[in-house]
Amino acid sequence: MPDSPVGPPTPPVPLAGLLALEELGLRLIAGPADAELLWVHTSEMADPYPYLLGGELLLSAGVLLADPDTYVARLVEAGAAALGFGVRPVHEAVPPALVAACDRHGLPLVEVPPGTPFTAIARAVWGLMAAARHRELRRVTRAQQALATAAARPDPIPAVLHQLAVRLPGRAALLAAGGEELHAAGPPPAPEVRAALARLARVVAPGARPAPASATDTVGGSHLSAYALGGGQGLALTLATDHREAGDRTVAGIAVVLLSLLAAPHQGAGAAARSAALVRLLLGTDPADVAPLLDGDGRWTVVHARRTDGAAADPLTAGALGAALGSALVDAERGDEAVRVLVPGADRVTPQPGWTLGASAPVPADALEAAGIRAARALGRAEATRAPLVADAPVSGLAALLPPGPAADRARELLAPLTEPLAETLRCWLSLHGSWDRTAVALSVHRNTVRQRIARCGALLGTDLDDMDVRTELWLALRQE
């Protein structure tokens, strides 16, 4: 099939579509009607074989037709799609021997009436091709728009695969170098199809030998394809569809580019695990050991994030979030807990579609552990207030004027009767203006648990928590931590 310099290849024209044009008066008199036409060619040579490319509707008036069987056999050998035979002035009717030869070799034979010029047939075929080309360009354009929109979602890789499975009806999957599925969309394939897709993925996987960029196969009526993703990670996009159309490879190519870009931030599953381990190390180790690992003069913002749809974030999706925030330090390997990201510098965190974010204030490398705690609190408040982003602000205003030493001593003395869970509940409750429901959401507990804990805080502190002066003093004390 010919490739066009821009856009998808030109789709073939069904012979049935040409026969349906009543103004041409064409009639199929031999062979099957399911041929597809790529070109139109006119020749009166006794053997046009050397000048055929394959897929032609060959038009002839039979000027030099001597041996119909040899003539038709050569056309079939050259890959001609159909033969259009013009009646008059050379032949009064289509020669019966030609009809028999076309039936015998399975070549469609179309009778062209005397009033239909060959140029009219050629013009009609080009018109049908132009219409098919327009439809295919429109289909590819819509697919491109849908894939680009999917790539902007908070779960871009699954979303792109879903759109690909819709636009090229079938199964679309992202396979790791070992052949295991990382993400997939569309109906599950039969075991033999799944095994064949894994084999194709290994064919395009990088290795000691040069690997092709793509590979195809057909198993049980399913058309299979595998495409290597860029980045040297060994990832492959695989497709299993019931049929193929002219622009399918173009659509798949768009998806390959998008998936290569989306997967690039993670540098593969192994690098994602190493990045997650580094984040856990930096957020939990001794501050004296952390500072040498990073730029001692730099400042870092800790971000905790959850998807707004409640779905768990896998390393690939979390890596896309990290890339959007400008960081490759992402930890998403902790089950249903929040994704954690270390963002270098200050003032870089912005709301991200599909995510709820809690961010710490920028801190030096030796204060990351405390910043992680504040980011978790900010995320809880963001979820409780349904805000896309809540950033923990440093102490400012009148509270910043308090002498740090005496204020911290007074805070420890005032809050000494409270356990850490009680103090955290009180802090969250005060930050949310005493809302039971929002505090319950932020802490992921029942509202009755919040009531019980706040009542316990009041009893242990021996004070009235409905008093604004008391609340203000406790809030200032909690902010000193």
N, C-alpha and C positions, 0 to 999 in steps of 0.2 A: 504494500500500500504506500503511495507516495507521501513523503513528509513535506509539509509546508514550512517555509522559513519562519512564520509566526503562527501561533495558535496550533490547534490540533490538526492531524491529517484530514484530508477531505474524505468524508464518508462515501462509500460506494452507493450507486443508485440501483435499486431493485429493478430488474427487467419488468416485473409486473407493473411498476409505476409508469414505465414508458408505454407499455401496452395499454394502459388505462386511458391514455390521451386519445380521445375519440377523433380529434381533428387529423391525426396522422394515419388512421386506418390500418394500423399494424395488426398482424394476426400470427399467433404462435402455431406452427403447423408440425413441429417435431421437437423432441427433447423436453427436458424439464423446464418449469417456469420460474424456478427459484434462483436463477443466476443473478449476480451482482456486477454492475458495470463500472469500470474505472476510467475508461477512455472510449472514444469513437475514432475509428480509422477506416478509410476507404482505400481499397486496392483492387486492381484488376490483374494482378500478377498470378501466374499459374501456381506459384508457391510463395506466399507472403511471409512464411515462417521467419526468415532472418530479420524482418522489420517489425515484429510484434514484441511487445513488452510483457504481455499477459494482462488479462482482465478486460480486453477490448471487446466492444461490439464492432465486428468487422462488417463493413457494408460492401457489397459487390453485385454487379449485374451479370457475372459469370461469363465475361468476354472470352477468357482463356480456359474455361472449365472443361477439362477433358476426362479426368478420372475422379469422380466425386468421392469415392472412398478414400483414396490417397490424399486428396485435398483436405477432407474433413479430419482425417487422422493427423495430418501435419498441424492443422489449427489447434486441435486438442493438445498435441504435444507442445505447442508454443504457449498454451495457457489461455487461449482466447475464451472469452466468457460466452459469446453468442455470435451467430452469423445472421446478418440481415440481407436477404436476397431480393433484389429489385426486379420486378416483372416488367418486361418490355424496355427497350426495343429489341434486346438480344434474345430473350426467351419469352414466349407467350405465357408460360406458366412455370412454376418452380419444377425443375426436373425431378421425377419420381425417384431416380437413383440417389439424388442429393438428399431427399427426405429420408429415404431408407438409411443412408450412411449416417445422418445426424442422429436418428433414433438409435442406431447400432452403437455409436460412440458416445451417446449422451450429451451431444452438443445442441443447445437450443437453436432452432431455426425459425426466423421471423420472416414472413412474407411482407414485402414492401409494395404497396399498390402503385400503379403507374403515375398517379397524380401526386405522389409524395416525394419531393426532392430529398436526396441524401443530406443536403445542408439543413433542411428542416428538422431531420432526425437529430443531427449533431447539435443544432441549436436547442432542441428540446432536452437532450441529455445534459448539456451544460447548464440549462436553466434548472433542471432538477438537482444537479450537483450544487449549484449556488444556493438553492433553498435548503438543501441538506447541510451544506457548510454553515449557513446562517444559524440553523437550528442547533448544530453542534457547538458553534462558538457561543451561542447563548447558554447552552447547557454547561459548558466548561466555565463560562464567566460566573454563572450562578453558583457552581460548585466552588470556584475560587473564593467568591465572597463568603459563602457559608463556612469554608475552612478557615479563612482569615478571622471571621467572627468567633469561631470556636477556639482559635488559638489565643484569643484575648480573654477567655473565660478563666476563672480561678482554677479549674481542673483542665488545663489546655490539652494535655495529651489524650486523656479519655474522650474529651469533646471532639477533637480532630478525628480520632478513629471512628467515633459514632457518625459524624457527618460523612466520612469516607464510606462507611458501610451503607449509608442511606443513598448517597450519590452514585455509588457503584454497587448496586444491591448485592449483598453477600457478606462475607466475613472479612474483617480487617483486624490485624493483630500486630503488636509490637513485640518482637522476640529478642531475647538476650543472646549473647554469643553462644551459649550452651544449648539454645533451642527452646528454653522455657518461655511461656507467655508472660510478659509483664503487664500488658493491658490488651483488651480485645473488645470488639463490638460486632454485633450481628449474630446470626444463628450459629451455634456450635457446629463445626464440620464433622463429617464421619471420621472414624479413627484412621482410615487409610489416607484421607485427605490431610488430616492433621500431621501424620507422619511425613507425607510428601512435602508439606509446607516447611517442616523442620529441616528436611534434606535440602530444599531450595535455599533456606536461610544459611545453611552451612556452605553452600556453593558460593554465595556472595560475601561470606565473612572474610575479613582480612586475615592473611596468614603468610607463610613463607613464599607461596606462589602468588602471582598476580591474580586477583579475583575480579570477576565481572561486576559491573554496577547493578545488573539485574539478571534474573533468570526466570524462565517460564516452564510450565508443564501442564498436562491435562490428565486428570484422574477421575474416572467415573462420571464424565460429563461436566466436571467442574474445571474451569480455567484458573490455573494457579499462577501467581507471580510473587517474586521476592525482590526487594530493592534494598540495597545497602544504604544505611544512613551515614552521613558524614560525621567526622569527629574521631574516627579510629577506635570506637568503643565496641565494635562488633554487633551493634544493634541492627535489626532488619525489620522492614515493613513487609508483611505478607498479606496477600489478597486471595480470596477464593470466591469466584463469581460464576453464575450460570452461563453468561455470555459475555462477549467483548464488543465494544463499540470503538469507533475511530478515535474519540477523544479520551478514552479511559486512561491511556498512558500519560496524557498531559495532566489529567486530574491527579493521578497517582504521583506524578513528578512534583506537583505543587505540594502535596501532602508530605513527600519525602523532604523537601526543603524546610517546611514548617517544623516537622518532627525533629529534624537534625538540629535546628536552632533551639527548639524547646528542650531537647535532651542534653544540649551542650553544657549548660551550667553545672550539671551533676558530674560530668566526666565519668559516667558509668556507675554501676551499683557499688563497686568496691570503693571508689572515691567518695561516694555519698556516705558510706559507712565510716570512712576515715574522717570526713568532715564532721559527722555527727559526734564521733568520739572526741574530736578536738573541742567542739562546743561544750560537751559535758565536762571535759577537763578544765576548760577555761572558766566555766561557771561554778565549779565545785572544788577546785584545788586551792591550796594555800596561796594567798595573794602574792607572797614573796616569790613563788615559783611561776606565777602567771606572767608577771611584768616582762621578764626576759624573752618570752615567746612572741611578744607583740611590740609594736613601736611604743617605747616608754613615754614619748611625748604626745602620742595620739590619744583621742578620746573615742569611746565606743558606746553605742546605744544598743541595749538589749531589747528585743522584740519578742513577745509571745503572741501567737496567732492561732485562731481556729477558723475553719470554714463556716460560713454562715448557713450552709445547708445541712450542717450537722454531720456530714460525712467525714470519715477519717482521711487524713492527708498522707499519701505515700511519699517516699523519697523523691520521686520525679516531680510530683505536683508541688511539694514543698520547695524543691530546688528552683522551680519556676518562680515561686514567691520570692525566694532569696535573690534571684537574678533581678526581679523587678525592684527590689529594695537596694540593689547594688552590693550584694554580698554572696560569697560562696560558702560561708560558715553557717550551715543549717543543720538542725537536729530534728528529724521527724521519725525517729525509730523508737518511740516510747509508747506504742499502743494508741490509746484514745487521748493521751495527754496533748497539751498544746505543742505546736511547732515552735521551736526556739531559733532565733536568728541573731547573730552578732553583726551589727551594721557599723562599719568604720565611719568615724567623723560624727558631726552634729548636724541637726536640722535636715536629715536625709529621709526621714520616715514620713511617708504620705499614705493616705487611705488606699487600699487595694480592692478592686471589685471582687466580691465573693468571699472576702475575708473580714474577720473582726480582729483588730490589733490592739495590743496594749504595749506601750513603749516606756522604757525608763528614760530619765534624763541622761544626757551624755556624761560618761564617767571615765576616769583613767583606767588603765588595764588592771590595776590592783584593787578596784572596787566593783568588779563584774559580778561577784556573787550577790552582793547586796542589791545591785541594779537588777539582777534577775528576779529577786523577790518583789521588787517594786513593779517590774514589768508584768508579773503574774497578777498583782493586785489591780493594775491598770486594765488588764484584759478582763478580769472579773467585773470591773465597773463598766467597761464598754459593753459587755454582754448584758448587764443588768439594765443599762440605759439605752440599749440598742443603737449605740453609736459605732460608726465604722472604725474609729481610732480614738483612744484615750491615752494621753501622754502624761506620765508622772512628772509633775513640775517640782523643781527644787523649792525649798522653803524661801519665801520672799515676804515683802511687806513688813508689818510690825513684828511678825514672828522671827524674821531674820535679824532683828535688832537685839533679841535676847542673848545675853552672854552664853556661849555654848557650854562652858563648863558647869556653871550653876544650874542652867536650864536642864542639862542632861541629868545631873544629880537629882534634881527635883522630879524629873519625869520617872526615873527609876524608882524613887521612893513612892511616888503616887501610884504607879502601876504594879508595884511588887506583889500585891495579893492575887494578881491575875496570871493564869497559865497562858501559854502562847496561843492556843486555840481561842480562848476567851478574849485575849487582847486583839487578835486578828479579827474576830467577829465584831468587837466594839469599834475598831478602826473602820471596818467596812460599813457598818451601820451608820456611824457618824458621817462618813463621806457621802452617803446616799440619803442624807437628811432624815434619818430615822425610818426609812421605808422597809417594812418587813419583807415584802415580796421581792423587791429589787436586791436586797441583801441575800435573800435565799438563792436567787439566781446567780449572783456573783460568787457565792461560796459553794454552790451546788449542793445545798442542803434543804430540808423542808422548812417552811416558814415557822412552824411550831418550834423547831430546833433553834431558830434565831431568837424567838421570844424567850425560850428557856435560858439561853446563854446570856442574853442581855439582862434578864432578871437576875441571873447569878452574878453578873458583873456588878449590878447595883448593890446586891447584898454584900459582896466581898469588899466593895469600896466604901460601903456605908454612906451612900449618897443618893440623891434624887436625880436620875438621869433625864427627867423632864425639865430640869432647870437649865436654862440657856447658859448661865455662867459656868455651871458644872460641865456642860458639854464642851464649852469653849476651852476650859482648862484641860480637860481630858484630850481634846483634839490637839492642842499645842503640845501636850506631853507625848502623845503618840507620834507626832511629826518629828520629835527629837530623836527617834530611833533610827 
